[in-house]
């Protein structure tokens, strides 16, 4: 008897999440390649030692393996020498890209949204002055909603959510 595997539909959000994770992984690999022939600094050795200590603390390494990897770390000269030391462990923070600040581009987009909404809002005001309340509502309310949504979007990017 053949067993049929139930296939669930793939959600676009799942695909985008997988693509983002693959992109993140590719950036980490690229950072490792770029840094492979660069000599280690004392600060980078300290960071790598802290990473190994953290892996020991969470139980991924036993004490003997920790000492072995720390000894190899102190003998390492370049970043390429770190790859066997961190084999089987999560990527050390040396190679994780730093998150980009949100910047001001969201606020620039908000200003653009306000400039797009301003003529419609002003036209709504003109209609209101001349007694055309329905036309004022048709032009003014969507412009105000557009501006409010753009403001919330710009502010959300600033808080890092």
ChimeraX attribute file (.defattr): number of C-alpha atoms within 10 A of each C-alpha:
attribute: neighborCount
match mode: 1-to-1
recipient: residues
	/A:1	3
	/A:2	4
	/A:3	5
	/A:4	6
	/A:5	6
	/A:6	6
	/A:7	6
	/A:8	6
	/A:9	6
	/A:10	8
	/A:11	8
	/A:12	9
	/A:13	9
	/A:14	10
	/A:15	11
	/A:16	11
	/A:17	11
	/A:18	12
	/A:19	12
	/A:20	12
	/A:21	12
	/A:22	12
	/A:23	12
	/A:24	14
	/A:25	14
	/A:26	12
	/A:27	15
	/A:28	19
	/A:29	15
	/A:30	13
	/A:31	15
	/A:32	20
	/A:33	14
	/A:34	12
	/A:35	16
	/A:36	16
	/A:37	13
	/A:38	13
	/A:39	14
	/A:40	19
	/A:41	12
	/A:42	10
	/A:43	9
	/A:44	14
	/A:45	19
	/A:46	13
	/A:47	15
	/A:48	21
	/A:49	19
	/A:50	14
	/A:51	19
	/A:52	23
	/A:53	18
	/A:54	13
	/A:55	17
	/A:56	15
	/A:57	12
	/A:58	9
	/A:59	10
	/A:60	15
	/A:61	17
	/A:62	12
	/A:63	12
	/A:64	9
	/A:65	13
	/A:66	18
	/A:67	14
	/A:68	11
	/A:69	19
	/A:70	19
	/A:71	13
	/A:72	15
	/A:73	23
	/A:74	15
	/A:75	11
	/A:76	16
	/A:77	16
	/A:78	16
	/A:79	22
	/A:80	18
	/A:81	17
	/A:82	22
	/A:83	15
	/A:84	12
	/A:85	19
	/A:86	17
	/A:87	9
	/A:88	9
	/A:89	14
	/A:90	10
	/A:91	16
	/A:92	17
	/A:93	13
	/A:94	17
	/A:95	16
	/A:96	15
	/A:97	11
	/A:98	8
	/A:99	6
	/A:100	6
	/A:101	9
	/A:102	14
	/A:103	10
	/A:104	12
	/A:105	11
	/A:106	18
	/A:107	18
	/A:108	12
	/A:109	15
	/A:110	22
	/A:111	16
	/A:112	14
	/A:113	18
	/A:114	19
	/A:115	12
	/A:116	14
	/A:117	19
	/A:118	16
	/A:119	14
	/A:120	19
	/A:121	21
	/A:122	15
	/A:123	16
	/A:124	24
	/A:125	19
	/A:126	16
	/A:127	19
	/A:128	16
	/A:129	11
	/A:130	10
	/A:131	11
	/A:132	13
	/A:133	16
	/A:134	12
	/A:135	15
	/A:136	21
	/A:137	16
	/A:138	15
	/A:139	20
	/A:140	24
	/A:141	14
	/A:142	15
	/A:143	21
	/A:144	16
	/A:145	12
	/A:146	15
	/A:147	21
	/A:148	15
	/A:149	13
	/A:150	20
	/A:151	18
	/A:152	11
	/A:153	15
	/A:154	20
	/A:155	15
	/A:156	13
	/A:157	16
	/A:158	14
	/A:159	8
	/A:160	8
	/A:161	6
